[in-house]
Amino acid sequence: MFATIAAVLVVLWLLGFLAFHVTAGFIHLLLVLAVVMIVLHFVRGGRAV
């Protein structure tokens, strides 16, 4: 579940980075959230919730 959320956030970040330069702060926030989700996924062992 966390991996899916992280993947969606990374895709949104890439989309926003390439398409919308106005919302740069929000895009970087999405990147940070995606990285946190990936780290949590691996720390928890990747088991399903």
PDB file of N, CA, C and O in Angstrom:
ATOM      1  N   MET A   1       0.819  -1.191   0.000  1.00  0.00           N
ATOM      2  CA  MET A   1       0.000   0.000   0.000  1.00  0.00           C
ATOM      3  C   MET A   1       0.868   1.262   0.000  1.00  0.00           C
ATOM      4  O   MET A   1       0.612   2.206  -0.748  1.00  0.00           O
ATOM      5  N   PHE A   2       1.902   1.261   0.855  1.00  0.00           N
ATOM      6  CA  PHE A   2       2.782   2.430   0.896  1.00  0.00           C
ATOM      7  C   PHE A   2       3.544   2.588  -0.409  1.00  0.00           C
ATOM      8  O   PHE A   2       3.788   3.707  -0.860  1.00  0.00           O
ATOM      9  N   ALA A   3       3.918   1.473  -1.013  1.00  0.00           N
ATOM     10  CA  ALA A   3       4.646   1.550  -2.282  1.00  0.00           C
ATOM     11  C   ALA A   3       3.753   2.153  -3.368  1.00  0.00           C
ATOM     12  O   ALA A   3       4.224   2.924  -4.205  1.00  0.00           O
ATOM     13  N   THR A   4       2.483   1.807  -3.355  1.00  0.00           N
ATOM     14  CA  THR A   4       1.551   2.354  -4.335  1.00  0.00           C
ATOM     15  C   THR A   4       1.378   3.855  -4.145  1.00  0.00           C
ATOM     16  O   THR A   4       1.406   4.622  -5.108  1.00  0.00           O
ATOM     17  N   ILE A   5       1.199   4.266  -2.891  1.00  0.00           N
ATOM     18  CA  ILE A   5       1.061   5.694  -2.599  1.00  0.00           C
ATOM     19  C   ILE A   5       2.325   6.441  -2.999  1.00  0.00           C
ATOM     20  O   ILE A   5       2.255   7.522  -3.584  1.00  0.00           O
ATOM     21  N   ALA A   6       3.477   5.867  -2.684  1.00  0.00           N
ATOM     22  CA  ALA A   6       4.742   6.505  -3.034  1.00  0.00           C
ATOM     23  C   ALA A   6       4.891   6.621  -4.545  1.00  0.00           C
ATOM     24  O   ALA A   6       5.336   7.652  -5.049  1.00  0.00           O
ATOM     25  N   ALA A   7       4.521   5.569  -5.268  1.00  0.00           N
ATOM     26  CA  ALA A   7       4.618   5.612  -6.726  1.00  0.00           C
ATOM     27  C   ALA A   7       3.714   6.689  -7.308  1.00  0.00           C
ATOM     28  O   ALA A   7       4.115   7.408  -8.224  1.00  0.00           O
ATOM     29  N   VAL A   8       2.500   6.807  -6.786  1.00  0.00           N
ATOM     30  CA  VAL A   8       1.572   7.835  -7.253  1.00  0.00           C
ATOM     31  C   VAL A   8       2.136   9.223  -6.972  1.00  0.00           C
ATOM     32  O   VAL A   8       2.062  10.108  -7.824  1.00  0.00           O
ATOM     33  N   LEU A   9       2.695   9.414  -5.792  1.00  0.00           N
ATOM     34  CA  LEU A   9       3.256  10.718  -5.444  1.00  0.00           C
ATOM     35  C   LEU A   9       4.451  11.069  -6.326  1.00  0.00           C
ATOM     36  O   LEU A   9       4.617  12.227  -6.711  1.00  0.00           O
ATOM     37  N   VAL A  10       5.280  10.085  -6.649  1.00  0.00           N
ATOM     38  CA  VAL A  10       6.434  10.341  -7.522  1.00  0.00           C
ATOM     39  C   VAL A  10       5.955  10.713  -8.925  1.00  0.00           C
ATOM     40  O   VAL A  10       6.492  11.629  -9.548  1.00  0.00           O
ATOM     41  N   VAL A  11       4.947  10.001  -9.415  1.00  0.00           N
ATOM     42  CA  VAL A  11       4.403  10.322 -10.738  1.00  0.00           C
ATOM     43  C   VAL A  11       3.818  11.735 -10.746  1.00  0.00           C
ATOM     44  O   VAL A  11       4.042  12.497 -11.686  1.00  0.00           O
ATOM     45  N   LEU A  12       3.068  12.081  -9.696  1.00  0.00           N
ATOM     46  CA  LEU A  12       2.516  13.436  -9.613  1.00  0.00           C
ATOM     47  C   LEU A  12       3.617  14.480  -9.546  1.00  0.00           C
ATOM     48  O   LEU A  12       3.496  15.557 -10.130  1.00  0.00           O
ATOM     49  N   TRP A  13       4.695  14.159  -8.831  1.00  0.00           N
ATOM     50  CA  TRP A  13       5.812  15.093  -8.729  1.00  0.00           C
ATOM     51  C   TRP A  13       6.452  15.309 -10.097  1.00  0.00           C
ATOM     52  O   TRP A  13       6.719  16.442 -10.497  1.00  0.00           O
ATOM     53  N   LEU A  14       6.692  14.211 -10.806  1.00  0.00           N
ATOM     54  CA  LEU A  14       7.295  14.328 -12.134  1.00  0.00           C
ATOM     55  C   LEU A  14       6.385  15.093 -13.083  1.00  0.00           C
ATOM     56  O   LEU A  14       6.851  15.928 -13.858  1.00  0.00           O
ATOM     57  N   LEU A  15       5.104  14.813 -13.025  1.00  0.00           N
ATOM     58  CA  LEU A  15       4.142  15.509 -13.871  1.00  0.00           C
ATOM     59  C   LEU A  15       4.138  16.997 -13.558  1.00  0.00           C
ATOM     60  O   LEU A  15       4.161  17.832 -14.463  1.00  0.00           O
ATOM     61  N   GLY A  16       4.109  17.315 -12.301  1.00  0.00           N
ATOM     62  CA  GLY A  16       4.098  18.719 -11.900  1.00  0.00           C
ATOM     63  C   GLY A  16       5.406  19.423 -12.205  1.00  0.00           C
ATOM     64  O   GLY A  16       5.417  20.598 -12.573  1.00  0.00           O
ATOM     65  N   PHE A  17       6.507  18.706 -12.053  1.00  0.00           N
ATOM     66  CA  PHE A  17       7.813  19.305 -12.323  1.00  0.00           C
ATOM     67  C   PHE A  17       7.959  19.643 -13.797  1.00  0.00           C
ATOM     68  O   PHE A  17       8.541  20.669 -14.150  1.00  0.00           O
ATOM     69  N   LEU A  18       7.436  18.790 -14.648  1.00  0.00           N
ATOM     70  CA  LEU A  18       7.575  19.008 -16.085  1.00  0.00           C
ATOM     71  C   LEU A  18       6.513  19.955 -16.643  1.00  0.00           C
ATOM     72  O   LEU A  18       6.751  20.628 -17.646  1.00  0.00           O
ATOM     73  N   ALA A  19       5.349  20.012 -16.006  1.00  0.00           N
ATOM     74  CA  ALA A  19       4.240  20.763 -16.591  1.00  0.00           C
ATOM     75  C   ALA A  19       3.980  22.103 -15.905  1.00  0.00           C
ATOM     76  O   ALA A  19       3.695  23.094 -16.577  1.00  0.00           O
ATOM     77  N   PHE A  20       4.076  22.143 -14.579  1.00  0.00           N
ATOM     78  CA  PHE A  20       3.663  23.337 -13.852  1.00  0.00           C
ATOM     79  C   PHE A  20       4.803  23.854 -12.978  1.00  0.00           C
ATOM     80  O   PHE A  20       5.155  23.232 -11.976  1.00  0.00           O
ATOM     81  N   HIS A  21       5.368  24.979 -13.356  1.00  0.00           N
ATOM     82  CA  HIS A  21       6.442  25.558 -12.555  1.00  0.00           C
ATOM     83  C   HIS A  21       5.898  26.496 -11.474  1.00  0.00           C
ATOM     84  O   HIS A  21       6.651  26.936 -10.605  1.00  0.00           O
ATOM     85  N   VAL A  22       4.617  26.799 -11.519  1.00  0.00           N
ATOM     86  CA  VAL A  22       4.011  27.720 -10.562  1.00  0.00           C
ATOM     87  C   VAL A  22       3.908  27.087  -9.179  1.00  0.00           C
ATOM     88  O   VAL A  22       4.080  27.772  -8.171  1.00  0.00           O
ATOM     89  N   THR A  23       3.631  25.799  -9.123  1.00  0.00           N
ATOM     90  CA  THR A  23       3.397  25.108  -7.850  1.00  0.00           C
ATOM     91  C   THR A  23       4.648  24.366  -7.383  1.00  0.00           C
ATOM     92  O   THR A  23       4.554  23.236  -6.904  1.00  0.00           O
ATOM     93  N   ALA A  24       5.798  24.982  -7.516  1.00  0.00           N
ATOM     94  CA  ALA A  24       7.061  24.319  -7.202  1.00  0.00           C
ATOM     95  C   ALA A  24       7.134  23.854  -5.744  1.00  0.00           C
ATOM     96  O   ALA A  24       7.639  22.765  -5.471  1.00  0.00           O
ATOM     97  N   GLY A  25       6.640  24.659  -4.813  1.00  0.00           N
ATOM     98  CA  GLY A  25       6.686  24.268  -3.403  1.00  0.00           C
ATOM     99  C   GLY A  25       5.865  23.027  -3.130  1.00  0.00           C
ATOM    100  O   GLY A  25       6.301  22.141  -2.395  1.00  0.00           O
ATOM    101  N   PHE A  26       4.671  22.953  -3.717  1.00  0.00           N
ATOM    102  CA  PHE A  26       3.797  21.801  -3.536  1.00  0.00           C
ATOM    103  C   PHE A  26       4.398  20.550  -4.162  1.00  0.00           C
ATOM    104  O   PHE A  26       4.271  19.452  -3.619  1.00  0.00           O
ATOM    105  N   ILE A  27       5.049  20.721  -5.299  1.00  0.00           N
ATOM    106  CA  ILE A  27       5.651  19.583  -5.992  1.00  0.00           C
ATOM    107  C   ILE A  27       6.777  18.987  -5.150  1.00  0.00           C
ATOM    108  O   ILE A  27       6.903  17.766  -5.053  1.00  0.00           O
ATOM    109  N   HIS A  28       7.587  19.841  -4.548  1.00  0.00           N
ATOM    110  CA  HIS A  28       8.671  19.328  -3.722  1.00  0.00           C
ATOM    111  C   HIS A  28       8.135  18.683  -2.442  1.00  0.00           C
ATOM    112  O   HIS A  28       8.735  17.745  -1.918  1.00  0.00           O
ATOM    113  N   LEU A  29       7.021  19.179  -1.949  1.00  0.00           N
ATOM    114  CA  LEU A  29       6.375  18.541  -0.809  1.00  0.00           C
ATOM    115  C   LEU A  29       5.912  17.135  -1.186  1.00  0.00           C
ATOM    116  O   LEU A  29       6.044  16.207  -0.388  1.00  0.00           O
ATOM    117  N   LEU A  30       5.374  16.972  -2.382  1.00  0.00           N
ATOM    118  CA  LEU A  30       4.978  15.647  -2.853  1.00  0.00           C
ATOM    119  C   LEU A  30       6.174  14.714  -2.953  1.00  0.00           C
ATOM    120  O   LEU A  30       6.068  13.534  -2.621  1.00  0.00           O
ATOM    121  N   LEU A  31       7.297  15.225  -3.403  1.00  0.00           N
ATOM    122  CA  LEU A  31       8.511  14.406  -3.491  1.00  0.00           C
ATOM    123  C   LEU A  31       8.941  13.939  -2.114  1.00  0.00           C
ATOM    124  O   LEU A  31       9.273  12.768  -1.934  1.00  0.00           O
ATOM    125  N   VAL A  32       8.939  14.830  -1.149  1.00  0.00           N
ATOM    126  CA  VAL A  32       9.328  14.465   0.217  1.00  0.00           C
ATOM    127  C   VAL A  32       8.374  13.414   0.771  1.00  0.00           C
ATOM    128  O   VAL A  32       8.817  12.455   1.402  1.00  0.00           O
ATOM    129  N   LEU A  33       7.081  13.576   0.547  1.00  0.00           N
ATOM    130  CA  LEU A  33       6.104  12.586   1.008  1.00  0.00           C
ATOM    131  C   LEU A  33       6.334  11.232   0.344  1.00  0.00           C
ATOM    132  O   LEU A  33       6.220  10.195   0.997  1.00  0.00           O
ATOM    133  N   ALA A  34       6.652  11.232  -0.934  1.00  0.00           N
ATOM    134  CA  ALA A  34       6.920   9.979  -1.639  1.00  0.00           C
ATOM    135  C   ALA A  34       8.139   9.275  -1.061  1.00  0.00           C
ATOM    136  O   ALA A  34       8.121   8.058  -0.878  1.00  0.00           O
ATOM    137  N   VAL A  35       9.192  10.021  -0.773  1.00  0.00           N
ATOM    138  CA  VAL A  35      10.398   9.430  -0.194  1.00  0.00           C
ATOM    139  C   VAL A  35      10.103   8.875   1.190  1.00  0.00           C
ATOM    140  O   VAL A  35      10.573   7.789   1.530  1.00  0.00           O
ATOM    141  N   VAL A  36       9.339   9.596   1.990  1.00  0.00           N
ATOM    142  CA  VAL A  36       8.976   9.120   3.324  1.00  0.00           C
ATOM    143  C   VAL A  36       8.165   7.833   3.221  1.00  0.00           C
ATOM    144  O   VAL A  36       8.389   6.900   3.992  1.00  0.00           O
ATOM    145  N   MET A  37       7.230   7.769   2.281  1.00  0.00           N
ATOM    146  CA  MET A  37       6.427   6.563   2.110  1.00  0.00           C
ATOM    147  C   MET A  37       7.287   5.367   1.706  1.00  0.00           C
ATOM    148  O   MET A  37       7.069   4.254   2.184  1.00  0.00           O
ATOM    149  N   ILE A  38       8.256   5.593   0.833  1.00  0.00           N
ATOM    150  CA  ILE A  38       9.142   4.504   0.412  1.00  0.00           C
ATOM    151  C   ILE A  38       9.983   4.028   1.591  1.00  0.00           C
ATOM    152  O   ILE A  38      10.147   2.824   1.791  1.00  0.00           O
ATOM    153  N   VAL A  39      10.513   4.956   2.364  1.00  0.00           N
ATOM    154  CA  VAL A  39      11.321   4.581   3.532  1.00  0.00           C
ATOM    155  C   VAL A  39      10.472   3.806   4.531  1.00  0.00           C
ATOM    156  O   VAL A  39      10.923   2.788   5.057  1.00  0.00           O
ATOM    157  N   LEU A  40       9.256   4.263   4.806  1.00  0.00           N
ATOM    158  CA  LEU A  40       8.367   3.544   5.720  1.00  0.00           C
ATOM    159  C   LEU A  40       8.047   2.149   5.202  1.00  0.00           C
ATOM    160  O   LEU A  40       7.961   1.200   5.981  1.00  0.00           O
ATOM    161  N   HIS A  41       7.874   2.024   3.916  1.00  0.00           N
ATOM    162  CA  HIS A  41       7.585   0.723   3.324  1.00  0.00           C
ATOM    163  C   HIS A  41       8.720  -0.255   3.592  1.00  0.00           C
ATOM    164  O   HIS A  41       8.477  -1.403   3.963  1.00  0.00           O
ATOM    165  N   PHE A  42       9.955   0.192   3.406  1.00  0.00           N
ATOM    166  CA  PHE A  42      11.090  -0.700   3.604  1.00  0.00           C
ATOM    167  C   PHE A  42      11.389  -0.930   5.076  1.00  0.00           C
ATOM    168  O   PHE A  42      11.838  -2.017   5.443  1.00  0.00           O
ATOM    169  N   VAL A  43      11.156   0.053   5.925  1.00  0.00           N
ATOM    170  CA  VAL A  43      11.381  -0.105   7.357  1.00  0.00           C
ATOM    171  C   VAL A  43      10.405  -1.117   7.947  1.00  0.00           C
ATOM    172  O   VAL A  43      10.767  -1.912   8.814  1.00  0.00           O
ATOM    173  N   ARG A  44       9.186  -1.079   7.474  1.00  0.00           N
ATOM    174  CA  ARG A  44       8.151  -2.006   7.971  1.00  0.00           C
ATOM    175  C   ARG A  44       8.268  -3.374   7.340  1.00  0.00           C
ATOM    176  O   ARG A  44       7.508  -4.275   7.696  1.00  0.00           O
ATOM    177  N   GLY A  45       9.179  -3.558   6.428  1.00  0.00           N
ATOM    178  CA  GLY A  45       9.397  -4.863   5.819  1.00  0.00           C
ATOM    179  C   GLY A  45       8.542  -5.143   4.601  1.00  0.00           C
ATOM    180  O   GLY A  45       8.578  -6.254   4.072  1.00  0.00           O
ATOM    181  N   GLY A  46       7.785  -4.181   4.146  1.00  0.00           N
ATOM    182  CA  GLY A  46       6.988  -4.345   2.951  1.00  0.00           C
ATOM    183  C   GLY A  46       5.790  -5.249   3.126  1.00  0.00           C
ATOM    184  O   GLY A  46       5.199  -5.680   2.135  1.00  0.00           O
ATOM    185  N   ARG A  47       5.413  -5.550   4.358  1.00  0.00           N
ATOM    186  CA  ARG A  47       4.247  -6.419   4.568  1.00  0.00           C
ATOM    187  C   ARG A  47       2.957  -5.620   4.425  1.00  0.00           C
ATOM    188  O   ARG A  47       2.930  -4.409   4.649  1.00  0.00           O
ATOM    189  N   ALA A  48       1.905  -6.309   4.055  1.00  0.00           N
ATOM    190  CA  ALA A  48       0.614  -5.662   3.839  1.00  0.00           C
ATOM    191  C   ALA A  48       0.017  -5.203   5.165  1.00  0.00           C
ATOM    192  O   ALA A  48       0.220  -5.829   6.206  1.00  0.00           O
ATOM    193  N   VAL A  49      -0.724  -4.096   5.106  1.00  0.00           N
ATOM    194  CA  VAL A  49      -1.353  -3.566   6.313  1.00  0.00           C
ATOM    195  C   VAL A  49      -2.672  -4.252   6.552  1.00  0.00           C
ATOM    196  O   VAL A  49      -3.361  -3.946   7.525  1.00  0.00           O
TER     197      VAL A  49
END
